[in-house]
Amino acid sequence: MKGCLSCAAALVGAMTLTLHAQAPAPATPEGLVKAAKRAAGLDYPGTFLRICVAPDNLEGGPGRGAAPPAARSVPARALWYAKPYKVFDTLYFVGTRIHSSWALTTSDGIVLIDTLFDYAVEPEILEGLKTLGLDRRKIKYVLISHAHGDHDQGAALLQSRYGAKIVMGAADWESTLPRPASAPGGVPKRDIVVGPEGTKIILGDTTIDVIATPGHTPGTLSYIFPVKDNGRSMVVAYAGGTAFNFPRRAENFATYRDSQNKMAKAAAAAGATVVMSNHTEFDRAYDRVRIAQLPRTVGEKHPYETDTATVLRYFEIGADCAEAQRLSMQ
Ligand SMILES: [Zn+2]
């Protein structure tokens, strides 16, 4: 153990230097996309592809993509159904093949993170919790990363049936509340409103740092929270909104870029070594939750565990690619 403190100090120093060294980013769209590609490396191909290679709104005019995805008919179950799994000591996957929903257990109940499309709420979240031996009546909070149907359509049911408190960004409440009652999944009642300053959700022994990261939507929220792997603590940085399917305006990309930098700072300060997203294509959740079920050799890491520098590279992709888009519009 001797010298560990100075090791840690050197590591923090090196990370700070790295952050500073990256500050004067290449000032061309091409240079930024190259930097993002380096940041993605072999760890985050899905995110790089989605927002740097083929951004959703690249061809769109102003306003395209501003609305949440329209109501859709229910796709065949085989296309989306995924079995639930315990992934960390206190974190359980109850999402689909495409979208994540997580149950974070605490000493005083469950915090549910994101709620899927309405058709998946009962088979994935409610049945999933039951299969995993968790009591759905103990869901105390439901965190909505942003007000698009693939993450928020389960909110109203969980609120009305179990009394869970719904946590959403202020601007996303504003876009949610005027929805017609016939909207898929219904409309949750205004509950916990998170402003630009963010908030902390504290339940029993667990604190979730809720960080306002506007960009994907004006009210997008991201999270920093602790998990344990066989008793060993680690910190998760959860990215609440990724794709560029918002109105293609320079100020929107600047907002998005700033939010990524804000999350990188929060992840660095918390020493996050796990990065998660609400779409399985960005954090390979579908595969990783299954790999997490396999026995590990002594010292082998959890499939989600990496190091803080690798977590920070995730947020650099978003910042660089948003800035590349912003610059390309000038
Ligand atoms: Zn979305």
Boltz pocket constraint, residues with backbone or C-beta under 6 A from the ligand:
constraints:
  - pocket:
      binder: B
      contacts: [[A, 146], [A, 148], [A, 216], [A, 241]]
      max_distance: 6.0
